[in-house]
Amino acid sequence: MNLIDAQEGKEYIIRSIETDDEELDSFLFSLGCYSGEPITVISHIKGGCVVSIKDGRYNIDNQLAEAIII
């Protein structure tokens, strides 16, 4: 399951990041988004979702949300 299918307000553990794009992978890592880290979907918005990772909130698009497997 990826973040697009996640319920709002529920905490999940990231299982993997599925992308062939090194730049995208390093960007997600810089946000603290990698295997084993908790992530919470705050809300789903048109074209993406708002997530909470560590102490930050980020607006990510559908491409990023599909790459994050929970």
PLY file of the C-alpha trace (Angstrom):
ply
format ascii 1.0
element vertex 70
property float x
property float y
property float z
element edge 69
property int vertex1
property int vertex2
end_header
0.00 0.00 0.00
1.25 3.51 -0.72
0.43 6.88 0.84
-2.41 7.61 -1.58
-4.37 4.75 0.00
-3.49 5.69 3.60
-6.09 6.86 6.12
-5.81 10.40 7.39
-4.52 10.75 10.96
-3.15 7.21 11.22
0.58 6.62 11.75
2.31 4.16 9.41
5.84 2.81 9.19
7.59 3.28 5.85
8.44 -0.13 4.39
10.32 1.05 1.32
10.80 3.77 -1.25
10.16 2.48 -4.77
11.75 4.79 -7.31
14.41 4.55 -9.98
15.13 8.28 -9.77
18.22 8.94 -7.62
17.35 12.62 -7.21
13.86 11.79 -5.94
15.28 9.17 -3.59
17.83 11.57 -2.12
15.15 14.29 -1.75
12.91 11.96 0.26
15.89 10.88 2.38
16.67 14.55 3.13
13.12 14.93 4.50
13.69 11.96 6.81
11.56 9.68 4.66
13.21 6.24 4.58
12.53 2.64 5.61
11.59 2.16 9.24
10.51 5.75 9.88
6.97 6.62 11.01
4.85 8.79 8.71
1.35 10.20 9.17
-0.99 11.45 6.45
-2.50 14.68 7.78
-4.84 15.20 4.83
-5.42 14.26 1.21
-5.54 17.20 -1.16
-6.04 17.48 -4.89
-2.85 16.28 -6.55
-1.19 14.93 -3.41
-1.26 14.86 0.37
0.09 16.56 3.47
2.28 14.30 5.60
4.04 14.53 8.93
7.56 13.11 9.05
9.57 13.51 12.25
8.88 17.12 13.37
7.93 18.52 9.97
4.86 18.72 7.75
5.26 18.44 4.00
2.98 18.73 1.01
3.94 15.98 -1.43
2.52 15.31 -4.88
1.03 12.03 -6.10
4.31 10.91 -7.72
6.08 11.05 -4.35
3.10 9.54 -2.52
3.05 6.56 -4.90
6.78 5.94 -4.32
6.38 5.67 -0.53
5.30 2.14 0.40
3.77 1.67 3.85
0 1
1 2
2 3
3 4
4 5
5 6
6 7
7 8
8 9
9 10
10 11
11 12
12 13
13 14
14 15
15 16
16 17
17 18
18 19
19 20
20 21
21 22
22 23
23 24
24 25
25 26
26 27
27 28
28 29
29 30
30 31
31 32
32 33
33 34
34 35
35 36
36 37
37 38
38 39
39 40
40 41
41 42
42 43
43 44
44 45
45 46
46 47
47 48
48 49
49 50
50 51
51 52
52 53
53 54
54 55
55 56
56 57
57 58
58 59
59 60
60 61
61 62
62 63
63 64
64 65
65 66
66 67
67 68
68 69
